[in-house]
């Protein structure tokens, strides 16, 4: 069973639980959900009306806690820890895993120094063990640990819940991309049309050149034929002259005087 299917099943389970409970009874559901080892998405639970009703009540800190797990990081937690319930070890682990997903979404090459600072890890061995055992083995990220360059090269990372307003930004980005794609398509079509025009022009020019070549060949052939016939006539006339010369070349009889 892949991670997406597991997520869907866990989300459905906790949504049903949250929908059936109210008030302080929801706190245990929120703690269980944020501690679950295979759950990394919380927006559906966060959107349950009963959960949203915690706003402004004595249990509103659990609503804030759920929002932290939906969108925040370990550093965010440290900055507001005094206003939130104390995390159990499973929750701390989960929030650090989610922090890696957030970092992997912003960059595909994560320096060890940055990761150790964001995760409160003191040495490289501890960091690499965490990335291997708690992230890659779980299936939320895939990548390569480069000890020489001291970085984690991300090849895949599971997505987190969208922050409020983030969907609008994504839609705007997609709209801009579509506009750019349309303009590029128009430019390509114009270049294809220009290429077709040039191809037709080249075809016509090639045809004209071939026709000129044929004309020159015909002209040369006709001239050669005329020259050949002229030479035949000359040879015929020369034969007559030679007959005449032969007559002139015969020895003549001499007349002897009468004694």
C-alpha positions in Angstrom: 0.0 0.0 0.0 1.6 3.3 -1.0 1.8 6.4 1.2 -1.0 8.3 -0.6 -3.5 5.5 0.0 -2.4 5.2 3.7 -2.8 9.0 4.1 -6.3 8.9 2.7 -7.4 6.1 5.1 -5.9 7.8 8.1 -7.4 11.2 7.2 -10.8 9.6 6.7 -10.6 7.9 10.1 -9.7 11.1 12.0 -12.2 13.3 10.2 -14.9 10.9 11.2 -13.7 11.0 14.8 -13.5 14.8 14.9 -17.0 15.1 13.3 -18.5 13.0 16.1 -17.0 14.9 19.0 -17.1 18.5 20.4 -15.2 20.7 22.8 -12.5 19.2 25.1 -13.2 15.7 23.7 -11.5 16.9 20.5 -8.1 17.5 22.2 -7.3 13.8 22.3 -8.2 13.4 18.6 -5.8 16.2 17.7 -3.0 14.8 19.8 -3.5 11.3 18.3 -3.6 12.7 14.8 -0.4 14.8 15.2 1.3 11.9 16.8 0.3 9.3 14.2 3.5 7.9 12.5 1.9 7.7 9.1 -0.2 10.9 8.9 1.4 14.0 7.3 -1.6 16.0 6.1 -4.0 17.8 8.4 -6.0 20.3 6.4 -9.1 18.0 6.1 -9.2 17.6 9.9 -8.6 21.3 10.3 -11.6 22.1 8.1 -14.1 20.0 10.2 -16.6 22.5 11.7 -16.4 21.0 15.2 -12.6 21.6 15.2 -13.0 25.2 14.0 -15.4 25.8 16.9 -12.5 25.5 19.3 -11.4 29.0 18.2 -11.8 31.4 21.2 -12.4 28.6 23.7 -10.1 27.3 26.5 -9.0 24.6 24.1 -8.1 26.9 21.2 -4.4 26.1 21.8 -5.1 22.7 20.3 -6.5 24.3 17.2 -3.3 26.3 17.0 -1.4 23.1 17.5 -3.2 21.5 14.6 -2.5 24.5 12.4 1.2 24.3 13.3 1.3 20.7 12.1 -0.6 21.6 8.9 1.7 24.5 7.9 4.5 25.1 10.4 8.0 23.8 11.2 10.1 22.9 14.2 11.5 26.5 14.3 8.0 27.9 14.3 7.2 25.7 17.2 10.2 26.9 19.2 9.2 30.5 18.7 5.7 29.9 20.1 6.2 26.9 22.3 5.1 28.8 25.4 1.6 29.3 23.9 1.1 25.6 22.9 0.6 22.3 24.7 3.9 20.4 25.5 4.7 18.1 22.6 5.2 14.4 23.2 8.1 12.7 21.6 6.0 11.3 18.7 4.8 14.9 18.0 8.3 16.3 18.1 9.5 13.6 15.6 6.5 14.3 13.3 7.1 18.1 13.3 10.8 17.6 12.4 9.8 15.2 9.6 7.3 17.9 8.3 10.2 20.5 8.6 12.2 18.4 6.1 9.3 18.3 3.7 9.0 22.1 3.9 12.8 22.5 3.3 12.7 20.0 0.4 9.9 22.0 -1.2 12.0 25.2 -1.3 15.3 23.6 -2.5 16.4 20.3 -4.0 19.9 20.5 -2.4 19.8 20.9 1.4 23.1 21.6 3.1 23.8 19.6 6.3 24.5 22.8 8.3 21.0 24.1 7.4 19.3 20.9 8.3 21.1 20.5 11.6 20.2 24.0 12.6 16.5 23.6 11.6 16.2 20.2 13.3 18.3 20.9 16.4 20.7 18.1 15.5 24.2 18.4 16.8 26.2 16.2 14.5 26.3 14.7 10.9 25.8 11.1 12.1 22.7 11.9 13.9 21.4 13.9 11.0 22.0 11.2 8.4 20.4 8.6 10.7 17.3 10.8 11.0 17.1 11.3 7.2 17.5 7.6 6.5 15.4 6.0 9.3 12.7 8.7 9.8 12.3 10.2 6.4 13.5 8.0 3.5 12.6 4.7 5.1 9.1 6.1 5.9 8.7 7.1 2.3 8.1 10.8 2.6 11.4 11.7 0.8 13.9 10.1 -1.5 17.4 11.4 -2.2 21.1 11.0 -1.9 23.3 11.8 1.1 26.5 13.4 -0.1 29.0 13.3 2.7 31.7 14.9 0.6 29.7 18.0 -0.2 27.8 17.7 3.1 24.3 18.0 1.6 21.1 16.0 1.0 20.1 15.9 -2.7 16.3 15.6 -2.8 14.8 13.5 -5.6 11.3 13.3 -4.2 9.4 14.8 -1.3 5.7 14.4 -0.3 3.7 17.5 -0.4 2.4 19.4 2.7 -1.0 21.1 3.3 -1.4 24.3 1.4 -1.1 27.5 3.5 -4.0 30.0 3.5 -3.7 32.0 0.3 -1.2 29.6 -1.2 -3.8 28.1 -3.6 -4.5 31.5 -5.1 -0.8 32.0 -5.7 -0.5 28.6 -7.3 -3.5 29.4 -9.6 -1.9 32.7 -10.6 1.4 30.9 -11.3 -0.5 28.4 -13.5 -2.3 31.2 -15.2 0.9 33.0 -16.0 2.4 29.7 -17.2 -0.6 29.1 -19.5 -0.3 32.7 -20.9 3.4 32.2 -21.6 2.7 28.8 -23.2 0.1 30.4 -25.5 2.5 33.1 -26.6 5.2 30.5 -27.2 2.7 28.5 -29.3 1.8 31.5 -31.4 5.5 32.2 -31.9 6.1 28.6 -33.0 3.2 28.6 -35.4 4.5 31.8 -37.0 7.9 30.3 -37.4 6.3 27.2 -39.0 4.4 29.4 -41.4 7.5 31.3 -42.3 9.4 28.1 -42.8 6.6 26.8 -45.1 6.7 30.1 -47.1 10.5 29.9 -47.5 10.2 26.2 -48.5 7.6 27.1 -51.2 9.9 30.0 -52.4 12.9 27.6 -52.5 10.8 25.1 -54.4 9.8 27.7 -57.0 13.4 28.9 -57.3 14.6 25.3 -57.8 12.0 24.8 -60.5 13.1 28.0 -62.3 16.7 26.9 -62.2 15.9 23.5 -63.5 13.9 25.0 -66.4 16.8 27.4 -67.2 19.2 24.5 -67.2 16.9 22.5 -69.5 16.8 25.6 -71.9 20.5 25.9 -71.9 20.9 22.2 -72.6 18.5 22.4 -75.5 20.3 25.5 -76.8 23.6 23.8 -76.6 22.3 20.7 -78.3 20.8 22.7 -81.1 24.0 24.7 -81.7 26.0 21.4 -81.7 23.7 20.0 -84.3 24.1 23.1 -86.5 27.9 23.0 -86.2 28.0 19.4 -87.1 26.0 19.9 -90.3 28.2 22.8 -91.3 31.3 20.6 -91.0 29.7 18.0 -93.2 29.2 20.5 -96.0 32.8 21.7 -95.7 34.1 18.2 -95.9 32.0 17.5 -99.0 33.4 20.6 -100.8 37.0 19.8 -99.8 36.6 16.4 -101.5 35.9 18.2 -104.9 39.0 20.4 -104.5 41.1 17.4 -103.9 39.9 15.8 -107.1 40.8 19.0 -109.0 44.2 19.0 -107.4 44.8 15.4 -108.4 44.0 16.4 -112.0 46.5 19.2 -111.8 49.1 16.9 -110.4 49.2 14.5 -113.3 52.3 14.8 -115.5 51.8 16.6 -118.8 53.3 15.5 -122.2 56.0 17.5 -123.6 56.1 18.5 -127.3 59.3 17.8 -129.2 60.5 20.2 -131.9 60.4 18.8 -135.5 63.9 18.5 -136.8 
